[in-house]
Amino acid sequence: MNPTIVVVGGGIAGLVASTLLARKGASVHLFEQGPTAGGKMNRLHLDGCTFDTGPSLVTMPFVLEEFFAASGSSLDAELELISVDPACHYRWSDGTSLTLPNSVEGVCDAIATISPQDGRAARRYLNHARDVYEATKDVFIFSPFRGLAEFFRPRNLSLLPKLPRMRFTSTLHSLHREYFRDQRIIQLFDRFATYNGSSPYRAPATLMVIPWVEIGYGAFYPKGGLYSIAEAMIRRAKANGVTIHLNTAVERITTQGRRVTGVQLTSGQHVPADHVVSNVDVTVTASMLGEGRRKAPIDPSCSGFVISASVEAKDFGLAHHNVLFSDDYHSEFARIVDERVPAMEPTIYIARSCASDASQAPSGSENWFVLVNAPATGTMTGIRQWDTIRDHYASTILGAMERYGVHPQVRAMHVRTPDDMARDWGAWGGSLYGPSSNSMFAAFLRQQQRSKRFANLWYVGGSAHPGGGIPLVTVSGMLAAQLLADTL
């Protein structure tokens, strides 16, 4: 008899796990509280423009290749990936700008145009980051992870002599200060800590693998927008027999002893299951297990404040991906991470997917996805709720662009706050990646795929191993599917 598996949450990891488990013969039911699957990766239409609501670029495309192949299709059959070149355009308030191409050599040469010695240093730094990635990827990303014990498993003993080069005890910022002299270049590489919601002043230097992954493997965009990835995964899920229940929220995961028995929907219906896979934040999952309000994460990852704006088309010299850096990065992160309040002069990220895909905005308009880092709602002090500052903060961010020679004429806009993310995506406080990586021990403490308390409960998604971002949550779903299948 085929096992019945319930998946809670229709984000990318939930879709991946559902698809692969159904392909192995399980009867899989996926429950999503919203009107569409995809989780944070979703789509918004406004004033004729199309906006992605979550991730804005694709890295490590080979991970998607592996998933689609395992699902019975192929990446080329499902998606058209476009190399984004230039990869990113950076600006500082002193008038400096730097455009980085989508290649390792191109990045180093571009950096040399404003700091020759740092251009040379960038080659050494990226070689170092590549070596760390190659040494750690099979332990920290592509395999189940069991904490510090992993280093002492026979297959991983070769890592021990390499530990000093991994720089676990240094911060990412301190590593960048060793390599680079120009404060602008240090800030540029520090920014990559935000890819998993962390602070470069607290996160371990091991996160140097993040810039290597983007620069070494390249930055891509799927034609039709990032949500086309979710659409392709939904197609594969249905093709493999997954039953997707939309607008159907799970209120509780039911248990008996040390096993879960199914889920109870908000409608009151109980759905029995042999296994439950949670694609919901691990802290939120704990409350669904009837454990009450589990203690909040000590150091949750950052959330975001997002403005999706339809703007009049005008040439400001911007690329597809753009970053307008604040003058005081350290103070910005001190407010967000340490004080848990919004930064009044934040670094601003602007994605204009219409630069790579004209279908995303009508003639005469552009679709601007504007993001600044923000503290998770549940950890904010001094502010009762985001609704009280939503409009003012949006105006502050748009006005701050003037310092960089950017003054958009907004036709229409939609604002999404950490409160919205918490409500719509089941993310604790709006935290985008579960616990942050602001500690050398963070990777060792991240939730494993299999629950230690309930033998038939499984975790996937950005708050579980190996972390957040399209490739990592895809890996999370693939790992859980394989581990679960091995128990059947």
DRENMAR-516286 format. One record per residue: x, y, z of N, C-alpha, C, O in turn; residue in three letters. Coordinates in pm, whole numbers, plus 50000, padded with zeros to 5 digits. Layout:
XYZXYZXYZXYZALA...
REM end
This chain:
500844988050000500005000050000500885012550000501815013650080MET500595022049911501395034149903501165042950025500025044450069ASN502225048750080502055057550197501385070550157501495075150043PRO500675076550254500075089650234500955100050300501275098950418THR501335110050224502215120550274501525134050258501035137450150ILE501485141650367500925155150364502075165050369502965163950455VAL502065174550280503055185350278502335198250316501335201950256VAL502865205050417502265217450467503055229150410504205231250447VAL502435236750321503095248350262503545245550120504225235650093GLY503155254350029503445252249887504585260549834504555264649718GLY505595263249917506785270149868507625260949780507245249449756GLY508745265949732509585258349640510005244949699509905234649631ILE510475244849822510925232349884509775222449897509965210449876ALA508585227249931507425218349941507045212449808506695200749800GLY507115220549702506815215549567507835205149524507475194949464LEU509095207649553510155198249515509975184949587509985174449523VAL509815185449719509645173049797508405165549752508435153349737ALA507295172749731506045166549688506235159049557505825147449543SER506845165749461507015159949328507835147149333507445136949275THR508955147649403509855136049404509275124449484509495112849450LEU508515127549590507885116849668506745110349589506575098149594LEU505985118549518504905112949436505495104249324504925093949289ALA506615108649270507255100849163507725087249213507825077649136ARG508005086449343508425073749402507235065049443507415054249499LYS506015069849416504835061649439503975065549556502945059149580GLY504345075749630503545079849745502305087649701502285093749594ALA501275087149784500085095449763500325108449836500315108749960SER500525119349763500965131949823499885142549811499365145149702VAL499565148749925498625160049929499375172149983499925171750093HIS499395182949905500065195249946498995205649980498095208249901LEU499115211550099498145221550145498815235250151499805237150222PHE498255244650077498765258450072497655267950115496545267450062GLU497965276750212496945285750264496565296750166495465302350175GLN497445300050072497175310749978496495306049852496245294049835GLY496185315449761495495311949636496415305949530495935300449431PRO497725307049550498685301349455499825294849530500145298949642THR500435284849470501635278749528502845286749485502785294849392ALA503965284449554505195291649523505805298349644506985301749644GLY504985300449749505505306649870505975320849845505255328949785GLY507185323949891507745337449871507925340349723507845351949682LYS508155330049643508285331949499506895332549439506245322349416MET506445344749414505115346449361505095358149265506145363149226ASN503915362549226503795372549120502735382849156501705379549214ARG503025395349121502105406349144501925414149014502895416948944LEU500685417448982500385425748865499905439448913499045440449000HIS500475449948856500135463548898500365473248783501475473948730LEU499345480648744499455490948642500095485748513500895492648450ASP499735473648475500265467648354501625461348368502105454948275GLY502255462948484503585457148509503455444048585502475441748656CYS504455435548570504525422848641505735423148734506825427048694THR505505418848857506565419048958506715405149020505725398349047PHE507965401049043508225389449128508215394349272508705405249301ASP507665386349363507525390849501508645386149593508775391249704THR509445376649548510475371249635511855371949572512365382849549GLY512465360449543513795360449482513795368149350512775369049282PRO514965373749316515045381749194516125377249098516295383248992SER516865366749132517825361149039518045346449069517695341549176LEU518615339448973518895325148985520405323048985521105328148898VAL520895315449082522285311049083522295295749089521275289449114THR523465289949064523615275349069522525268348987521815259849040MET522385271548859521305265648779521375250448769520375244048736PRO522555244748797522675230148790521785223248893521435211648876PHE521425230449002520515224549101519125222849039518485212549057VAL518655232948966517375231748898517435220848791516465213548771LEU518565219748723518725209048623518525195448688517855186648633GLU519125193748806519015180748876517575178048916517095166748902GLU516875188248969515485185849009514615182148891513895172248896PHE514665190048783513775187348671514075173848607513165166948560PHE515345169948605515685156648553515085145848642514545135948593ALA515175147748774514625137848868513105137348861512495127248898ALA512485148248814511015148648807510485142848676509275141848657SER511405138948586510975133148459510945142948344510365140148239GLY511595154648362511635164648255513065169848245514015162548274SER513235182248202514555188348194514415203348212513345209048190SER515505209648253515475224148271515165231248139514365240548136LEU515785226848031515575233247902514125231947855513605240747787ASP513495220947891512105218947850511145227547929510045230547883ALA511545231548049510635238648139510865253748144509915261348162GLU512125258148128512455272148149513465277048046514235269247990LEU513435289948021514465296347939515255305848029514765316648063GLU516465301748066517285310148153518135319648070518765315747972LEU518135332348111518905342748043520055346948133519845349948251ILE521265347248080522395352448156522245367548172522095374648073SER522285372348296522105386648323523465393448318524295391348407VAL523695401448216524985408048198524735422348153524215424448043ASP525115432448233525895431348355525135424648469523905424548473PRO525915419048562525295411948674524695421648774523625419048829ALA525385432848798524865442448896525555455948878526715456748837CYS524815466448908525315480148902525275485949043524235485449109HIS526405491449089526515496749225526745511849220527435516949132TYR526155518949318526385533249331526595537149477526055531049569ARG527415547649493527635553549624527245568249617527205574049508TRP526965574349731526475588149731527535598249691527215609749661SER528835594049688529885603249645529975604349493530845611249440ASP529065597549424529045598149279529735586549210529655585249088GLY530415578049288531075566249229530035556149184529025553949252THR530275550149069529435539049025530335528048972531445530648925SER529865515948980530635504348935529675493948880528755489648949LEU529895489948757529065479748693529875467048677530935467148613THR529395456148735530115443448730529525434248625528325431548626LEU530365429248533529885419748433529615406148495529885403948613PRO529065397148415528695383848464529815373848434529605364048364ASN531015376648489532145367448472533185370648578533265381948625SER533975360648616534975362648720536015372848676536295382448749VAL536595370948560537635380148513537065394148493537725404048524GLU535835394848442535225407848421535015415348551535185427548556GLY534635408148657534445414448788535765420148839535805431548886VAL536825412348830538125416948879538615428948800539165438448857CYS538435428648670538865439848586538055452448616538605463448618ASP536755450848639535905462348669536305468648801536375480848811ALA536555460548903536965465749034538265473549021538455483749087ILE539165468748934540455475348916540315489448859541225497548873ALA539185492448796539015505848738538855516448845539145528248820THR538415512548965538315522549073539315519849184539545528449269ILE539925507949185540925504549286541815493449229541525481649249SER542895497049160543745487049095544215475949188544195464149150PRO544655479449309545145468949398544025459649443544275447849468GLN542795464749453541685456149491541215447449376540645436849398ASP541455451749253541185443149139542055430749145541585419649118GLY543325432749179544225421149193543825412749314543855400449309ARG543455419449422543055412249543541785404149519541625393449578ALA540895409049434539645402049407539895388249347539165378849375ALA540945387049264541275373949207541695364249317541285352649318ARG542535369149411542975360449521541795356749610541665345349654ARG540935366649637539775364349724538825354149662538375344949731TYR538515355649535537575346449471538175332449459537445322549465LEU539465331449441540105318149441539975311749579539705299749590ASN540165319749684539995314849821538565310149843538325299349896HIS537605318549802536195315149820535815302549742535045294349791ALA536355301149622536085289049542536615276649614535935266449619ARG537815277649670538395266249742537545262249862537345250349888ASP537035272249935536185269350052534875262950007534405253450069VAL534305268149900533065262249847533285247649808532495239049845TYR534335244949734534585231349688534835221849806534445210249801GLU535485227049910535795218650027534575215750112534495205250177ALA533615224950113532505223750208531155220150146530245216150218THR531015221550015529685220249954529025206749981527825206150004LYS529795196049977529185182949996528815180150141528035171050170ASP529355188050233529015186550374527895196050413526925192050476VAL528025208850375527115219150421525915221450330524945227850371PHE525955216450207524865219350114524205206750061522995204850077ILE524975198049999524385187449917524195174049988523865164149923PHE524385173750118524195161350194523435164450322523445175850369SER522775154450380522165156450513523255160850610524405156450599PRO522915169350705523915175150794523535172250938522405174450980PHE524495167251013524215163151151525075170851251525415165551357ARG525425183051219526155191551311527645188751313528205183651216GLY528275192351424529725191151436530225176951409531365175051365LEU529375167051435529795153151414530165150451270530905140951242ALA529655158651177529955156351036531455156751009531965149450924GLU532165165351081533595166751056534375154151093535505152251048PHE533755145651174534485133851221533985120951157534405110051196PHE533085122351060532695110750982533845107150889534495116150835ARG534125094350869535275090450787535355097450653536435100950607PRO534205099350588534235105350455534625120050457534995125650354ARG534535126550576534805140850585536075144350660536365156150682ASN536835134450701538045137050779539055145550702539875152550761LEU538995144750570539935152650489539695167650507540555175650469SER538535171550564538245185650586539055191650700539335203650700LEU539435183450797540055188750919541285197250891541425207950950LEU542205192950804543375201650777543005214750707543795224150707PRO541815215350647541405227150573540635237150658540295247950610LYS540365233750783539545242450867540095256650880539315266150874LEU541415258450897541915272250909541565280950788541285292850802PRO541595274950669541295282750547539805286250539539435295550467ARG538965279050612537535281850609537155293950695536075299650677MET538015297850784537875310150862536575310950940535895321150939ARG536225300051009534995299851088534985310351198533935315651233PHE536165313451254536215322251371536375336951334536385345551422THR536505340051206536565353951161535205358151108534405349751067SER534935371151109533705375851047533955378550899535105380150855THR532885378950823533015381650680533625395450658534475397250571LEU533195405250737533735418750723535235419150752535985425750679HIS535675412250856537095412550890537925405850779539045410250751SER537385395350718538075389050606538225398950491539285399850429LEU537155406250461537195415750351538165427250380538775432650287HIS538295430950504539265441350539540695436450519541585444450490ARG540905423550533542235418050508542575418250359543715420850320GLU541575415450277541825414350134541815427850062542615430149971TYR540915436850103540675449050025541025461650105540985461650228PHE541355472250032541715484950093540645495650074540415503850163ARG539995495549961538965505649932537675502150006537165491049993ASP537165511650085535975508950166534765505550080533865498350125GLN534725510749959533605507649870533625492949827532575486649816ARG534795487649803534905473649762534605464449881533985453949865ILE535055468449999534725460750120533215460250136532645449650164ILE532565471550119531105472250133530425463650027529435456850055GLN530945463949907530365455949797530355441149833529335434449815LEU531475436049882531525421749916530815418750049530295407750067PHE530795428350141530045426450265528565423850237527905416450310ASP528065430050131526635429150100526155414750084524975411850109ARG527025405650044526585392050017526105384750142525425374450132PHE526435389850261525905383850384524385385050390523725376850453ALA523845395150324522395397250328521645386750245520425385550256THR522365379150164521715368850083521065358050168520165351050121TYR521505356650294520775347750385520345355150511520185349250618ASN520155368250496519585376250603520505378750720520035380450833GLY521815379150696522775380650804523525393850796523385401250699SER524305396650899525115408750904526565405250874527085395650932SER527245412450786528645409450757529545411750877530665406750880PRO529065419350976529865422451094529755411451201530475411651301TYR528855402051179528695390951275528775377251209529135367551275ARG528455376251082528445363351013529865358350991530775366450970ALA530075345250994531425339750975531935341850833531155342750738PRO533255342650820533885344950691533635333650593533845335250473ALA533185322250643532865310950555531815314850451531725308550346THR531035325150481530025329550385530625335750259529895340250171LEU531945336050251532595340250127532165331250010532345334949894MET531605319650041531135310849932529975317149856529735313749741VAL529245326449919528085332549852528505341049733527975339149624ILE529455350549750529885357849630530515348749525530365351249405PRO531215338349569531785329349470530685322649387530805321749265TRP529645318049452528565311249380527945320349275527715316149162VAL527685333049313527055342149216528025346049105527655346148988GLU529265349449143530215354049043530805342348964530995343248843ILE531085331349033531695319948966530755312148877531135307848768GLY529515310348922528525302748844527625311748760526935306948670TYR527625324648790526855334048709525475336948765524945329448847GLY524905348048719523565352348758522625350748639522965354548527ALA521445345148664520505342148556519105347148591518775349648707PHE518305348348487516915352648501516075343948408516395342648290TYR514985337948458514115329848372513135338648295512405346648355PRO513105337248166512195345348086510775343348136510335332048158LYS510055354548152508715353948208508685356948356507615357848416GLY509875358548418509945361748560510285349848647510185338348604GLY510695352848769511095342248862509935332748893510145320948921LEU508705338048888507575329348921507405318148818506725308248845TYR508005319748701507925308948603508595296248655508265285248610SER509535297648749510145285848812509095278548894508965266348884ILE508355286048975507285279849055506245273448964505775262448992ALA505885280348855504895274648763505385261548704504615252048690GLU506675261048669507235248648615507205237548719506925225948687ALA507505241048844507485230948950506065226248979505845214449008MET505115235348972503715231348990503305221448881502635211548908ILE503725224248757503425214948646504015201248672503365191148650ARG505265200948720505915188048745505235180848862505095168548860ARG504815188348964504125182149077502845175449029502585163849063ALA502045182548952500785176948904501025165348808500305155448811LYS502045166548724502345155748629502735142948699502545131948646ALA503295144348820503715132548896502665127848996502905118649074ASN501485134348993500375129449074500125136349206499325131549286GLY500805147649232500565154849357499205161849351498855167949250VAL498435160749460497175168149472497455180849550497835180449667THR497255192349484497535205249546496225211649590495315213649510ILE496135214749719494935220949776495265235549806495995238449901HIS494725244849728494955259049750493885264949842492825259049862LEU494185276549899493265283149993492835273650103491695274050149ASN493755265150146493455255050247494545255450354495625250050334THR494255261850465495265263650570495255252150670494195246950706ALA496435248350712496595238250817496685245450951497505254450970VAL495835241351043495825247551176496765240351271497425246551354GLU496825227051258497585219251355498115206551292497465200551207ARG499295202551334499835189451299499525180251417499985182751528ILE498755169951393498315161351502499365150751534500105146251446THR499415146851659500445137451704499865126951797498795128651856THR500595116051808500285105751907501615099551948502265092651869GLN502005102052073503295097352117504405104452041504455116752033GLY505305096351983506435101951911506235101451760507195101051683ARG504965101451719504675101551577503605112051546502735114751628ARG503685117851427502615126551382501585117751311501935107651250VAL500335121651321499265113351264498555119951147497735113651080THR498875132651120498245139651009498145154351040498925159751119GLY497195160950977497005175350999495525178451016494655171550961VAL495255188651092493885193751106493805207051034494585216251062GLN492875208250942492695220450866491915230650947491255227051045LEU491975243150906491225253550977489715251250964488935256551042THR489315243350865487895239950847487435229850951486235227350965SER488395223951024488065213751122488305199551072488325190251153GLY488485197850943488725184450886490085179250927491075186650927GLN490135166450961491415160050991491835151650871491045143850819HIS493085153350828493635145850716494725136650770495795141550808VAL494485123550774495505114350826496675113050730496525114750609PRO497855110150785499035108750702500035099350767500125098550890ALA500775092250683501865083850733503105092250762503905088950849ASP503245103150688504345112550709503825126650683502925128650602HIS504415136450754504115150450729505425157750699506405156250772VAL505415165450593506565173850556506155188350576505195192850515VAL506875195550661506555209550686507445218750605508665218750619SER506815226650520507515237050445507195250650506507165260850437ASN506945250450637506655262550713507835265050806508505255650848VAL508105277550837509175281150930509155271951053508095268851106ASP510335267651097510405257651204509785262651334509205254851410VAL509885275651361509275281051482507765280751472507085277551569THR507235284151355505795283451333505325268951338504245266151390VAL506115259951283505765245651286505605240851429504715232951459THR506475245551519506405241551659505045245051719504485237151794ALA504525256851686503215260651739502115252051677501095249551741SER502315247451554501325238851489501315224851548500355217251530MET502385221351618502465208151682501785208151819501825198051890LEU501175219351855500485219851984501425222552098501095220152214GLY502635227652066503605230552171503465244752224504305249652299GLU502375251352183502185265152224503135274152148503645270352042GLY503375285752198504275295252133505705291952173506175296152279ARG506385284552088507765281152115508595293852126508285303952063ARG509635293352206510515304852221510995309552085511425301552002LYS510905322452062511285328051932512785326051908513555324552003ALA513185325951782514615324651751515415335651820514985347151825PRO516565332051873517405341751942517885352451844517935364251877ILE518215348251724518755357551625518165354451489518825348351405ASP516925358651465516295355751335516975363451223517565373951245PRO516895358151104517435365150988516615377650961515495379251011SER517175386450880516475398750846515205395850767515045385250705CYS514325405350772513175405450684513455415950577514605419850555SER512415420350510512595430550407511385439650400510275435850436GLY511615451650352510555461150323510595463150173511615467650119PHE509505459850103509515459149958508505468949897507355469649939VAL508975476349799508095485049720508095479749577509135479449512ILE506945475749529506785472049388506165484049319505005487349344SER506935490649233506485503449177506505503249025507495499348963ALA505395507548966505345510348824505815524748808505205533948863SER506905526848732507465540248719507555544248571507605535748483VAL507585557148548507755562248412509135558248361510125559748433GLU509205553248239510475549148181511365561348162510975571048096ALA512565560848220513525571748206514915565848229515085557048313LYS515895570548157517235564948165518015571148281518465582648274ASP518165563348388518995567448501520325559948502521075560648599PHE520625552748394521865545148387521845532548470522895527448508GLY520655527348499520525515448582520575502648498520305502848378LEU520915491748564520935478548500519725470648548518795476248604ALA519735457548525518665448848577518715448848730517715451348796HIS519905445848786520105445848931520955457748970521975460548907HIS520545464949075521225477249116521245478349268520305474149336ASN522325483949320522435486149465522925500349488523945504449433VAL522195507749569522565521249612523015520249757522185518649847LEU524315521149780524855518449913524695530250008524875541849969PHE524365527350132524305537450236525725542050271526695535050241SER525835553650334527145559050370527755552050490528975551750504ASP526925546350576527425540050699526815526150712525775524350775ASP527475516450651526955502750650526905496950790525965489850826TYR527925499950870527975494351005526785499151088526155491251158HIS526465512051080525315517351155524015511651104523085509151181SER523945509450973522725503650914522445489950975521315487051014GLU523475481650983523265468251038523115468451189522445459851246PHE523735478251255523555479351400522095481951432521555476351528ALA521445490451353520025493251377519165481051348518295477551428ARG519405474451235518545463351193518765450951278517805444551322ILE520025447451302520355434751367520475436051519520015427351592VAL521095446851565521325448351709520175455551779519685450951882ASP519745466951723518675474651786517285469851744516295472951810GLU517205462451633515935456951583514945467851543513745466651568ARG515455478351480514595488851428515005491751283516135488851245VAL514105497351203514445500151063515575510351052515685519451134PRO516395508750950517445518650922516815530550852516045528950758ALA517155542550897516585554550837517285558250707516705565150623MET518545553750689519265555950564519775542350514520965539450520GLU518855534050466519235520350429519875519550290519685528250206PRO520615508850270521055505250135519825500850056518965493750109THR519745504949931518545502449850518895493449732519805496349655ILE518155482649719518305473649605517135476049510515985476849552TYR517445477349381516415479349279516595468849170517655467849108ILE515555460949147515555451349036514575456248930513415459048959ALA515075457148808514255461248693514275449548593515085449548500ARG513405439948612513465428248524513115431848381513435424248289SER512445443248361512125447548224513395450248143513345450448020CYS514535452248212515785454348141516235441748068516935442647967ALA515815430048117516155417348053514975410947981515155402347895SER513755415248017512545408947964511475419647946510785423448040ASP511345424347824510415435447796508975431947825508145440947838ALA508655419047836507275415147861506805418948001505605418348030SER507725422748088507375425348228506855439548254506415442548365GLN506895448148152506375461748168505915467048033506555464347931ALA504815474648030504345480247903505255491547855506035496947933PRO505155494947732505935505847675505715518647755504585522147786SER506805525447787506705537747862506765536148013506795545948087GLY506775523548059506825520748203507955510948234508455503948147SER508335510648360509295500848409508775494948539508065501548615GLU509125482348564508725475748689509895475548785510875468348763ASN509815483248891510885484248990510495476449115509485479249180TRP511335466649147511225459249274512285465349365513475463449344PHE511835472749466512735480049554512735473349691511675471449752VAL513915469649739514035462149865515065468649956516155472249912LEU514715470050084515705473450186515595463050297514515457750324VAL516715460250361516705450950473515945456950590515975469050612ASN515255448450664514445453050777514455442350886514655430550857ALA514245446451011514185436551119512885428651113511855433751070PRO512945416151155511725408051164510765414551263511195419951365ALA509495413951233508475420751312508535417251459508465426051545THR508665404351489508595399851627509745404651713509695403051835GLY510785410451652511925414951732512045429951734512995435251793THR511115437051672511205451551669510895457551805510025452651878MET511595467951838511315475251961511005489651924511585495051829THR510115495651995509795509651972508765512051863508325523351844GLY508355501651792507335503051688506305492051708506645480251713ILE505065495851718504025485951746503715477251626503545465151639ARG503665483251510503345475651391503795483551269503875495851273GLN504095476451162504625482951043503595492250978503965501950912TRP502325489350996501305497650933501415512350975501025521250900ASP501965514851093502055528651142503115536651069503065548951071THR504075529951003505145537250934505245533350787506125538250717ILE504365524550740504455519350603504625530450499505605530450425ARG503705539850493503715550050389504905559450405505555563050307ASP505185563550529506295572650553507625566250514508475572750453HIS507795553550550509065546850521509235544950370510335546450318TYR508155541750301508215540350155508635553550092509475553750001ALA508075564650139508425577850086509885581250116510575587250034SER510345577450235511735579850273512685572650179513685578350136THR512375560050147513235552150059513255557949918514325559549858ILE512095561149865512035566849730512745580349724513425583449626LEU512595588349828513265601349832514765600149843515495608449790GLY515245589749913516685588049931517405585049801518615587149791ALA516685580349700517305577149572517865589649503518765588549419MET517345601249537517785613749475519295615749491519955621049402GLU519835611349605521265613149632522145605649534523335608449521ARG521535595949464522295587749369521935590949225522265583349133TYR521255602049205520875605949071519695598349016519515597548894GLY518905592649105517745584649064516495590949124516365591849246VAL515575595349039514345601549090513155596449009512715602948915HIS512645584649047511565578348971510235585848984509895590949090PRO509515586148873508145591348875507215579248890506995571848794GLN506675577449008505885565549039504465567048990503775576749022VAL504025557348911502645557248862501715550048960500595554448985ARG502205538949016501435531149113502425522649192503485519149141ALA502075519449315502985510949391502235502549494501135505849539MET502895491449529502375482349632503505480149731504645477749691HIS503195480949861504205479449965503965466550043502825463350080VAL505035459150066504955446850147505925448250264507115450850244ARG505415446450386506225447950507506485434350571505905424350529THR507365433750672507565421250744506275415550802506125403350810PRO505345424250843504045419450892503325411450784502765400850811ASP503355416650661502705409850549503365396350522502685386450495ASP504695396050529505425383650502505135373150607505035361250577MET505005377650731504685368250839503305362150817503115350150835ALA502355370450779500985365650761500835357050636500205346450640ARG501405361550525501175354850397502035342450377501625333150307ASP503215342350437504165331550408504485322650527505335313750516TRP503835324850640504115316350756505545317650803506125308150855GLY506125329650785507505332150826507485339250961506855349650975ALA508175333751060508135339651193508615354051186509755356851149TRP507715363351223508055377451224508415383251089508875394651080GLY508195375550983508605380050851510045376650818510545380250711GLY510715369650911512105365550887512165357150760511425347350746SER513035360850667513025354650535513765341350528513525333350438LEU514675338950623515505326850614515575319250746516515311750769TYR514575321050832514615314250962515725320351047515855332551050GLY516515312151115517615317551195518685323551105518905318850993PRO519335334051153520395340451075521655331951080521725321651148SER522655336451005523985330051010524975339051082526155339351048SER524475346551181525325356051253526155349451363526375355351468ASN526595337351338527395330051436528135318751364527625313251267SER529325315451411530065304351352529365291051375529665281151309MET528415290851471527715278451503526375277151431525715266851441PHE525965287651358524625287751300524365275851209523295269751216ALA525325272551125525115261451031524935248251105524245239251057ALA525575247051223525495234651298524175233251374523785222251413PHE523485244651395522245244551473520995244651386519885243451438LEU521155246151256519985246951167519215233751170519805222951179ARG517885234751161517015223151165517355213051056517455216650938GLN517525200551096517775189850999516465185950931515385189550975GLN516605178350821515395174150748514475165550834513265167250830GLN515025156350911514185147450991514085152451135515095155951197ARG512875152751185512645156951322513295147151419513245134951398SER513905152351525514465143651628513385138951726513565128851794LYS512265146251732511205142751827510165133451767509685124351833ARG509815135951639508795127951573509405120851452509895127251359PHE509375107851455510085099951355509575102051213510325099951118ALA508345106051198507755107451064507385121951031506475124550951ASN508105131651093507955145751062509235150750996510345147751043LEU509085158350888510225162850809510135177750784509045183450775TRP511295184050773511355198550755512055201950623513095196150590TYR511485211450550512115216650429511925231750426511085237150498VAL512695238550342512525252950327513695260850382514685255150427GLY513565274050377514665282850412515085282450556516225286150586GLY514215278150649514605277550790515225264250827515655262350940SER515275254850733515875241750755517195240850678517515249650598ALA517935230250701519175227650628518865226050479517875219450446HIS519655231750386520895239250409520715254250416521705261450433PRO519465259650403519265273950416518345279650310517635272250241GLY518365293050296517455299950207518045302950070519255301550048GLY517175307049979517575309749841517105298449751516945287049797GLY516895301349624516325291449532517105278349530516495267749548ILE518425278549508519115265549501519085257949633518925245749633PRO519225265049746519305257949874517965252049916517925240949968LEU516865259349894515575253449931515215241949836514525232549875VAL515675242649712515475231449620516225219149671515685208149672THR517465221249713518245210249771517555204949896517525192849918VAL517015213949978516315209850099515195200050068515055189750132SER514395203549967513295194649928513795181349873513205170949901GLY514865181649796515405169249739515985160149848515795148049844MET516685166149945517245158150054516135151550136516225139650169LEU515095159250169514005153750250513305142350175512965132150234ALA513085144250045512415133849967513215120949967512665110049981ALA514545122249951515375110149948515425103350084515305091050093GLN515605111350190515665105550324514345098750362514335087750417LEU513245105450330511935099650361511705086850281511235076850335LEU512035087350153511845075550067512655063750118512225052250105ALA513805066450174514665055650226514025048350344514425037150377ASP513035054750409512375048350524511175039950482510645032250563THR510755041250357509535034350313509805019750278508885012550239LEU
REM end
